[in-house]
Amino acid sequence: MIREPGSKCHFCPTCDGRGCVSELPGMGGVFENANFIDNCAAWRSAAYSVLPGLSSGSAELPRLRLAPITGALQNIGYHDEREYYFEMIEGCLDAGLALSIGDGYPDEKLKYGIEALAARSLKGAVFVKPYPNERILERMEWAANVSEIVGVDIDSYAIVTMRNLVNLQEKSAADLKELMKAASVPFAVKGVFKRSDLELIRELRPDIVVVSNHGGRVETDRGSTAAFLSAHGAELARHCGEVWVDGGIRTARDARIAKSLGAAEVLIGRPLITALLKSGPSGIADWLANFTQGN
Protein backbone atom coordinates (compact mmCIF):
# COMPACT_ATOMS: atom_id res chain seq x y z
CA MET A 1 0.00 0.00 0.00
CA ILE A 2 1.34 3.43 -0.95
CA ARG A 3 1.72 5.69 2.08
CA GLU A 4 2.37 9.15 0.65
CA PRO A 5 -0.57 10.86 2.41
CA GLY A 6 0.37 11.53 6.01
CA SER A 7 3.98 10.44 5.63
CA LYS A 8 6.72 12.34 7.45
CA CYS A 9 8.92 12.41 4.35
CA HIS A 10 8.53 15.61 2.28
CA PHE A 11 9.65 13.90 -0.95
CA CYS A 12 12.28 16.53 -1.61
CA PRO A 13 13.77 16.44 -5.14
CA THR A 14 17.14 15.87 -3.46
CA CYS A 15 17.25 14.18 -0.06
CA ASP A 16 20.06 16.20 1.50
CA GLY A 17 18.80 17.00 4.99
CA ARG A 18 17.59 20.51 4.24
CA GLY A 19 13.88 19.81 3.99
CA CYS A 20 13.30 18.21 7.39
CA VAL A 21 15.52 20.23 9.71
CA SER A 22 15.21 18.95 13.29
CA GLU A 23 12.03 17.01 12.55
CA LEU A 24 12.26 14.37 15.27
CA PRO A 25 10.04 12.37 15.30
CA GLY A 26 10.32 12.42 11.55
CA MET A 27 13.05 12.08 8.96
CA GLY A 28 15.35 14.76 10.39
CA GLY A 29 18.23 14.76 12.84
CA VAL A 30 19.80 16.60 15.74
CA PHE A 31 21.94 19.77 15.59
CA GLU A 32 19.59 21.32 13.00
CA ASN A 33 20.33 18.31 10.76
CA ALA A 34 24.01 19.28 10.67
CA ASN A 35 25.40 15.75 10.42
CA PHE A 36 22.64 14.62 8.07
CA ILE A 37 23.50 17.54 5.75
CA ASP A 38 27.23 16.88 6.09
CA ASN A 39 26.76 13.20 5.32
CA CYS A 40 25.08 13.99 2.01
CA ALA A 41 27.37 16.85 1.01
CA ALA A 42 30.67 15.14 1.80
CA TRP A 43 30.35 12.42 -0.85
CA ARG A 44 30.19 15.18 -3.48
CA SER A 45 33.53 16.64 -2.40
CA ALA A 46 35.92 17.35 -5.26
CA ALA A 47 38.65 15.73 -3.16
CA TYR A 48 37.24 12.30 -4.05
CA SER A 49 37.16 12.91 -7.82
CA VAL A 50 40.70 11.59 -8.20
CA LEU A 51 39.85 8.15 -6.82
CA PRO A 52 40.41 5.35 -9.38
CA GLY A 53 37.63 4.81 -11.90
CA LEU A 54 35.31 7.56 -10.67
CA SER A 55 35.57 9.90 -13.63
CA SER A 56 34.79 7.08 -16.07
CA GLY A 57 32.19 5.42 -13.87
CA SER A 58 34.07 2.13 -14.21
CA ALA A 59 34.76 1.66 -10.50
CA GLU A 60 32.78 -1.22 -9.04
CA LEU A 61 29.83 -0.67 -6.77
CA PRO A 62 30.03 -2.12 -3.27
CA ARG A 63 27.30 -4.43 -2.03
CA LEU A 64 24.10 -2.57 -1.20
CA ARG A 65 21.98 -3.34 1.86
CA LEU A 66 18.85 -1.97 3.48
CA ALA A 67 19.85 -0.08 6.61
CA PRO A 68 18.21 -1.19 9.87
CA ILE A 69 15.18 1.06 10.25
CA THR A 70 12.60 1.07 13.03
CA GLY A 71 9.98 3.49 14.32
CA ALA A 72 7.80 3.37 11.22
CA LEU A 73 4.88 5.05 12.96
CA GLN A 74 6.82 7.76 14.82
CA ASN A 75 9.47 8.62 12.24
CA ILE A 76 8.06 7.62 8.86
CA GLY A 77 4.31 8.08 9.21
CA TYR A 78 3.22 4.51 8.46
CA HIS A 79 -0.09 3.52 9.98
CA ASP A 80 1.05 0.06 11.05
CA GLU A 81 4.52 -1.01 12.19
CA ARG A 82 4.16 -4.63 11.15
CA GLU A 83 2.89 -3.72 7.69
CA TYR A 84 5.88 -1.43 7.18
CA TYR A 85 8.37 -4.26 7.83
CA PHE A 86 6.62 -6.71 5.52
CA GLU A 87 6.37 -4.17 2.70
CA MET A 88 9.95 -2.94 3.05
CA ILE A 89 11.33 -6.49 3.14
CA GLU A 90 9.19 -7.43 0.12
CA GLY A 91 10.45 -4.46 -1.88
CA CYS A 92 14.11 -5.00 -1.01
CA LEU A 93 13.88 -8.73 -1.71
CA ASP A 94 12.36 -8.14 -5.15
CA ALA A 95 15.07 -5.56 -5.88
CA GLY A 96 17.84 -7.95 -4.84
CA LEU A 97 19.14 -5.85 -1.96
CA ALA A 98 20.73 -7.44 1.09
CA LEU A 99 18.54 -7.11 4.17
CA SER A 100 18.80 -5.72 7.68
CA ILE A 101 16.39 -5.33 10.55
CA GLY A 102 16.74 -3.11 13.59
CA ASP A 103 15.70 -2.98 17.19
CA GLY A 104 13.73 -0.56 19.30
CA TYR A 105 11.16 0.02 21.98
CA PRO A 106 8.76 -1.68 22.41
CA ASP A 107 10.08 -5.15 21.61
CA GLU A 108 7.59 -5.57 18.77
CA LYS A 109 9.83 -3.39 16.59
CA LEU A 110 12.42 -6.14 16.48
CA LYS A 111 9.91 -8.97 16.55
CA TYR A 112 8.04 -7.66 13.49
CA GLY A 113 11.31 -7.51 11.56
CA ILE A 114 12.10 -11.10 12.57
CA GLU A 115 8.59 -12.14 11.53
CA ALA A 116 8.93 -10.43 8.14
CA LEU A 117 12.17 -12.29 7.40
CA ALA A 118 10.90 -15.61 8.73
CA ALA A 119 7.69 -15.41 6.67
CA ARG A 120 9.81 -15.72 3.51
CA SER A 121 12.52 -17.95 5.00
CA LEU A 122 15.03 -15.09 4.63
CA LYS A 123 18.11 -14.08 6.56
CA GLY A 124 19.52 -10.63 7.16
CA ALA A 125 21.77 -8.58 9.38
CA VAL A 126 20.16 -8.10 12.79
CA PHE A 127 21.26 -4.99 14.70
CA VAL A 128 20.35 -4.78 18.38
CA LYS A 129 20.39 -1.72 20.63
CA PRO A 130 23.07 -1.61 23.37
CA TYR A 131 20.96 -2.98 26.20
CA PRO A 132 22.56 -4.82 29.11
CA ASN A 133 24.16 -7.96 27.70
CA GLU A 134 21.55 -10.36 29.07
CA ARG A 135 18.87 -8.56 27.07
CA ILE A 136 21.03 -8.53 23.93
CA LEU A 137 21.65 -12.27 24.28
CA GLU A 138 17.89 -12.76 24.59
CA ARG A 139 17.34 -10.82 21.36
CA MET A 140 20.07 -12.77 19.60
CA GLU A 141 18.16 -15.91 20.54
CA TRP A 142 14.88 -14.48 19.20
CA ALA A 143 16.58 -13.74 15.88
CA ALA A 144 18.73 -16.87 15.63
CA ASN A 145 16.81 -18.41 12.71
CA VAL A 146 16.92 -15.24 10.57
CA SER A 147 20.40 -13.89 11.35
CA GLU A 148 23.17 -14.03 8.77
CA ILE A 149 24.98 -11.35 10.80
CA VAL A 150 24.30 -10.05 14.29
CA GLY A 151 25.53 -6.75 15.64
CA VAL A 152 25.18 -4.06 18.26
CA ASP A 153 24.19 -0.53 17.27
CA ILE A 154 26.54 1.17 19.73
CA ASP A 155 25.73 4.76 18.78
CA SER A 156 22.11 4.22 19.87
CA TYR A 157 23.46 4.96 23.34
CA ALA A 158 23.47 8.59 22.18
CA ILE A 159 19.67 8.59 21.80
CA VAL A 160 19.12 10.26 25.13
CA THR A 161 15.38 9.60 25.48
CA MET A 162 15.74 5.92 24.66
CA ARG A 163 18.83 5.51 26.82
CA ASN A 164 16.87 6.66 29.83
CA LEU A 165 13.72 4.75 28.90
CA VAL A 166 15.24 1.27 28.46
CA ASN A 167 18.65 1.48 30.17
CA LEU A 168 20.95 1.51 27.16
CA GLN A 169 24.62 1.10 28.01
CA GLU A 170 27.86 2.48 26.60
CA LYS A 171 29.54 -0.74 25.57
CA SER A 172 33.12 -1.67 26.46
CA ALA A 173 35.28 -4.08 24.48
CA ALA A 174 34.76 -6.64 27.26
CA ASP A 175 30.96 -6.33 26.93
CA LEU A 176 31.14 -6.82 23.18
CA LYS A 177 33.61 -9.71 23.42
CA GLU A 178 31.06 -11.60 25.51
CA LEU A 179 28.44 -11.10 22.80
CA MET A 180 30.81 -11.89 19.94
CA LYS A 181 31.80 -15.13 21.65
CA ALA A 182 28.12 -16.10 21.95
CA ALA A 183 27.32 -15.27 18.31
CA SER A 184 27.04 -18.18 15.88
CA VAL A 185 27.25 -15.86 12.85
CA PRO A 186 29.59 -12.96 11.97
CA PHE A 187 29.51 -10.17 14.56
CA ALA A 188 29.21 -6.48 13.66
CA VAL A 189 29.67 -3.22 15.53
CA LYS A 190 27.55 -0.45 14.02
CA GLY A 191 27.85 3.23 14.87
CA VAL A 192 31.63 3.67 14.80
CA PHE A 193 32.10 7.42 14.47
CA LYS A 194 34.24 8.70 17.35
CA ARG A 195 37.98 8.49 17.88
CA SER A 196 37.32 6.55 21.08
CA ASP A 197 35.58 3.92 18.96
CA LEU A 198 38.87 3.22 17.20
CA GLU A 199 40.44 1.86 20.38
CA LEU A 200 37.33 -0.25 20.97
CA ILE A 201 37.69 -1.82 17.53
CA ARG A 202 41.45 -2.35 17.93
CA GLU A 203 40.77 -4.40 21.06
CA LEU A 204 37.64 -6.22 19.89
CA ARG A 205 38.55 -7.11 16.26
CA PRO A 206 34.99 -7.83 15.10
CA ASP A 207 34.00 -9.38 11.79
CA ILE A 208 32.35 -6.17 10.56
CA VAL A 209 32.62 -2.49 11.48
CA VAL A 210 29.90 -0.12 10.26
CA VAL A 211 30.97 3.52 10.11
CA SER A 212 27.76 5.37 10.94
CA ASN A 213 26.40 8.36 12.80
CA HIS A 214 22.82 7.03 12.70
CA GLY A 215 22.05 9.11 9.63
CA GLY A 216 22.85 12.26 11.59
CA ARG A 217 19.99 11.52 13.96
CA VAL A 218 21.81 11.13 17.27
CA GLU A 219 23.96 13.28 19.54
CA THR A 220 27.47 12.20 18.64
CA ASP A 221 30.58 13.85 17.18
CA ARG A 222 30.04 16.36 14.39
CA GLY A 223 30.99 15.60 10.80
CA SER A 224 30.30 13.14 7.99
CA THR A 225 30.70 9.42 7.63
CA ALA A 226 32.60 9.98 4.36
CA ALA A 227 35.23 12.05 6.17
CA PHE A 228 35.48 9.52 9.01
CA LEU A 229 35.84 6.63 6.57
CA SER A 230 38.47 8.53 4.60
CA ALA A 231 40.46 9.34 7.74
CA HIS A 232 40.14 6.03 9.57
CA GLY A 233 38.95 3.36 7.15
CA ALA A 234 42.40 1.88 6.53
CA GLU A 235 43.08 1.62 10.25
CA LEU A 236 39.70 0.03 10.91
CA ALA A 237 40.29 -2.49 8.13
CA ARG A 238 43.41 -3.74 9.90
CA HIS A 239 41.32 -4.70 12.93
CA CYS A 240 38.18 -6.23 11.42
CA GLY A 241 37.05 -8.47 8.59
CA GLU A 242 35.14 -5.82 6.61
CA VAL A 243 34.29 -2.13 6.86
CA TRP A 244 30.80 -0.94 5.90
CA VAL A 245 29.40 2.60 5.86
CA ASP A 246 26.09 4.43 5.80
CA GLY A 247 24.90 8.03 5.85
CA GLY A 248 24.02 10.29 2.93
CA ILE A 249 24.77 7.88 0.07
CA ARG A 250 22.46 8.99 -2.71
CA THR A 251 24.13 8.13 -6.03
CA ALA A 252 26.20 5.36 -7.58
CA ARG A 253 29.14 7.76 -7.50
CA ASP A 254 28.73 8.11 -3.72
CA ALA A 255 28.74 4.33 -3.37
CA ARG A 256 31.80 3.98 -5.60
CA ILE A 257 33.62 6.54 -3.48
CA ALA A 258 32.73 4.51 -0.39
CA LYS A 259 34.17 1.39 -2.00
CA SER A 260 37.32 3.25 -3.06
CA LEU A 261 37.72 4.39 0.55
CA GLY A 262 37.56 0.79 1.74
CA ALA A 263 33.86 0.01 2.31
CA ALA A 264 32.85 -3.47 1.20
CA GLU A 265 29.20 -2.62 1.67
CA VAL A 266 26.99 0.45 2.00
CA LEU A 267 23.69 0.67 3.84
CA ILE A 268 20.83 2.71 2.36
CA GLY A 269 18.04 4.15 4.50
CA ARG A 270 16.06 7.25 3.63
CA PRO A 271 16.02 6.76 -0.18
CA LEU A 272 14.38 3.37 0.27
CA ILE A 273 11.85 4.82 2.69
CA THR A 274 10.97 7.52 0.15
CA ALA A 275 10.64 4.97 -2.66
CA LEU A 276 8.38 2.77 -0.52
CA LEU A 277 6.18 5.66 0.60
CA LYS A 278 5.72 7.05 -2.90
CA SER A 279 5.27 3.86 -4.90
CA GLY A 280 4.89 0.90 -2.58
CA PRO A 281 7.26 -2.10 -2.56
CA SER A 282 7.78 -1.97 -6.33
CA GLY A 283 9.23 1.52 -5.97
CA ILE A 284 12.38 0.09 -4.40
CA ALA A 285 13.33 -1.84 -7.55
CA ASP A 286 12.68 1.30 -9.60
CA TRP A 287 14.91 3.33 -7.27
CA LEU A 288 17.68 0.73 -7.51
CA ALA A 289 17.52 0.68 -11.32
CA ASN A 290 17.94 4.46 -11.41
CA PHE A 291 20.67 4.31 -8.79
CA THR A 292 22.80 1.70 -10.53
CA GLN A 293 22.45 3.33 -13.95
CA GLY A 294 23.55 6.74 -12.66
CA ASN A 295 27.00 8.14 -11.93
C-alpha positions in Angstrom: 0.0 0.0 0.0 1.3 3.4 -1.0 1.7 5.7 2.1 2.4 9.1 0.6 -0.6 10.9 2.4 0.4 11.5 6.0 4.0 10.4 5.6 6.7 12.3 7.4 8.9 12.4 4.3 8.5 15.6 2.3 9.7 13.9 -1.0 12.3 16.5 -1.6 13.8 16.4 -5.1 17.1 15.9 -3.5 17.3 14.2 -0.1 20.1 16.2 1.5 18.8 17.0 5.0 17.6 20.5 4.2 13.9 19.8 4.0 13.3 18.2 7.4 15.5 20.2 9.7 15.2 19.0 13.3 12.0 17.0 12.6 12.3 14.4 15.3 10.0 12.4 15.3 10.3 12.4 11.6 13.1 12.1 9.0 15.3 14.8 10.4 18.2 14.8 12.8 19.8 16.6 15.7 21.9 19.8 15.6 19.6 21.3 13.0 20.3 18.3 10.8 24.0 19.3 10.7 25.4 15.7 10.4 22.6 14.6 8.1 23.5 17.5 5.8 27.2 16.9 6.1 26.8 13.2 5.3 25.1 14.0 2.0 27.4 16.8 1.0 30.7 15.1 1.8 30.3 12.4 -0.8 30.2 15.2 -3.5 33.5 16.6 -2.4 35.9 17.4 -5.3 38.7 15.7 -3.2 37.2 12.3 -4.0 37.2 12.9 -7.8 40.7 11.6 -8.2 39.9 8.1 -6.8 40.4 5.4 -9.4 37.6 4.8 -11.9 35.3 7.6 -10.7 35.6 9.9 -13.6 34.8 7.1 -16.1 32.2 5.4 -13.9 34.1 2.1 -14.2 34.8 1.7 -10.5 32.8 -1.2 -9.0 29.8 -0.7 -6.8 30.0 -2.1 -3.3 27.3 -4.4 -2.0 24.1 -2.6 -1.2 22.0 -3.3 1.9 18.8 -2.0 3.5 19.9 -0.1 6.6 18.2 -1.2 9.9 15.2 1.1 10.2 12.6 1.1 13.0 10.0 3.5 14.3 7.8 3.4 11.2 4.9 5.1 13.0 6.8 7.8 14.8 9.5 8.6 12.2 8.1 7.6 8.9 4.3 8.1 9.2 3.2 4.5 8.5 -0.1 3.5 10.0 1.0 0.1 11.1 4.5 -1.0 12.2 4.2 -4.6 11.2 2.9 -3.7 7.7 5.9 -1.4 7.2 8.4 -4.3 7.8 6.6 -6.7 5.5 6.4 -4.2 2.7 10.0 -2.9 3.1 11.3 -6.5 3.1 9.2 -7.4 0.1 10.5 -4.5 -1.9 14.1 -5.0 -1.0 13.9 -8.7 -1.7 12.4 -8.1 -5.1 15.1 -5.6 -5.9 17.8 -7.9 -4.8 19.1 -5.8 -2.0 20.7 -7.4 1.1 18.5 -7.1 4.2 18.8 -5.7 7.7 16.4 -5.3 10.6 16.7 -3.1 13.6 15.7 -3.0 17.2 13.7 -0.6 19.3 11.2 0.0 22.0 8.8 -1.7 22.4 10.1 -5.2 21.6 7.6 -5.6 18.8 9.8 -3.4 16.6 12.4 -6.1 16.5 9.9 -9.0 16.5 8.0 -7.7 13.5 11.3 -7.5 11.6 12.1 -11.1 12.6 8.6 -12.1 11.5 8.9 -10.4 8.1 12.2 -12.3 7.4 10.9 -15.6 8.7 7.7 -15.4 6.7 9.8 -15.7 3.5 12.5 -17.9 5.0 15.0 -15.1 4.6 18.1 -14.1 6.6 19.5 -10.6 7.2 21.8 -8.6 9.4 20.2 -8.1 12.8 21.3 -5.0 14.7 20.4 -4.8 18.4 20.4 -1.7 20.6 23.1 -1.6 23.4 21.0 -3.0 26.2 22.6 -4.8 29.1 24.2 -8.0 27.7 21.6 -10.4 29.1 18.9 -8.6 27.1 21.0 -8.5 23.9 21.7 -12.3 24.3 17.9 -12.8 24.6 17.3 -10.8 21.4 20.1 -12.8 19.6 18.2 -15.9 20.5 14.9 -14.5 19.2 16.6 -13.7 15.9 18.7 -16.9 15.6 16.8 -18.4 12.7 16.9 -15.2 10.6 20.4 -13.9 11.3 23.2 -14.0 8.8 25.0 -11.3 10.8 24.3 -10.0 14.3 25.5 -6.8 15.6 25.2 -4.1 18.3 24.2 -0.5 17.3 26.5 1.2 19.7 25.7 4.8 18.8 22.1 4.2 19.9 23.5 5.0 23.3 23.5 8.6 22.2 19.7 8.6 21.8 19.1 10.3 25.1 15.4 9.6 25.5 15.7 5.9 24.7 18.8 5.5 26.8 16.9 6.7 29.8 13.7 4.7 28.9 15.2 1.3 28.5 18.6 1.5 30.2 20.9 1.5 27.2 24.6 1.1 28.0 27.9 2.5 26.6 29.5 -0.7 25.6 33.1 -1.7 26.5 35.3 -4.1 24.5 34.8 -6.6 27.3 31.0 -6.3 26.9 31.1 -6.8 23.2 33.6 -9.7 23.4 31.1 -11.6 25.5 28.4 -11.1 22.8 30.8 -11.9 19.9 31.8 -15.1 21.7 28.1 -16.1 21.9 27.3 -15.3 18.3 27.0 -18.2 15.9 27.3 -15.9 12.8 29.6 -13.0 12.0 29.5 -10.2 14.6 29.2 -6.5 13.7 29.7 -3.2 15.5 27.6 -0.4 14.0 27.8 3.2 14.9 31.6 3.7 14.8 32.1 7.4 14.5 34.2 8.7 17.4 38.0 8.5 17.9 37.3 6.6 21.1 35.6 3.9 19.0 38.9 3.2 17.2 40.4 1.9 20.4 37.3 -0.2 21.0 37.7 -1.8 17.5 41.4 -2.4 17.9 40.8 -4.4 21.1 37.6 -6.2 19.9 38.5 -7.1 16.3 35.0 -7.8 15.1 34.0 -9.4 11.8 32.4 -6.2 10.6 32.6 -2.5 11.5 29.9 -0.1 10.3 31.0 3.5 10.1 27.8 5.4 10.9 26.4 8.4 12.8 22.8 7.0 12.7 22.0 9.1 9.6 22.9 12.3 11.6 20.0 11.5 14.0 21.8 11.1 17.3 24.0 13.3 19.5 27.5 12.2 18.6 30.6 13.9 17.2 30.0 16.4 14.4 31.0 15.6 10.8 30.3 13.1 8.0 30.7 9.4 7.6 32.6 10.0 4.4 35.2 12.0 6.2 35.5 9.5 9.0 35.8 6.6 6.6 38.5 8.5 4.6 40.5 9.3 7.7 40.1 6.0 9.6 38.9 3.4 7.1 42.4 1.9 6.5 43.1 1.6 10.3 39.7 0.0 10.9 40.3 -2.5 8.1 43.4 -3.7 9.9 41.3 -4.7 12.9 38.2 -6.2 11.4 37.1 -8.5 8.6 35.1 -5.8 6.6 34.3 -2.1 6.9 30.8 -0.9 5.9 29.4 2.6 5.9 26.1 4.4 5.8 24.9 8.0 5.9 24.0 10.3 2.9 24.8 7.9 0.1 22.5 9.0 -2.7 24.1 8.1 -6.0 26.2 5.4 -7.6 29.1 7.8 -7.5 28.7 8.1 -3.7 28.7 4.3 -3.4 31.8 4.0 -5.6 33.6 6.5 -3.5 32.7 4.5 -0.4 34.2 1.4 -2.0 37.3 3.2 -3.1 37.7 4.4 0.6 37.6 0.8 1.7 33.9 0.0 2.3 32.9 -3.5 1.2 29.2 -2.6 1.7 27.0 0.5 2.0 23.7 0.7 3.8 20.8 2.7 2.4 18.0 4.1 4.5 16.1 7.3 3.6 16.0 6.8 -0.2 14.4 3.4 0.3 11.9 4.8 2.7 11.0 7.5 0.1 10.6 5.0 -2.7 8.4 2.8 -0.5 6.2 5.7 0.6 5.7 7.0 -2.9 5.3 3.9 -4.9 4.9 0.9 -2.6 7.3 -2.1 -2.6 7.8 -2.0 -6.3 9.2 1.5 -6.0 12.4 0.1 -4.4 13.3 -1.8 -7.5 12.7 1.3 -9.6 14.9 3.3 -7.3 17.7 0.7 -7.5 17.5 0.7 -11.3 17.9 4.5 -11.4 20.7 4.3 -8.8 22.8 1.7 -10.5 22.5 3.3 -14.0 23.6 6.7 -12.7 27.0 8.1 -11.9 
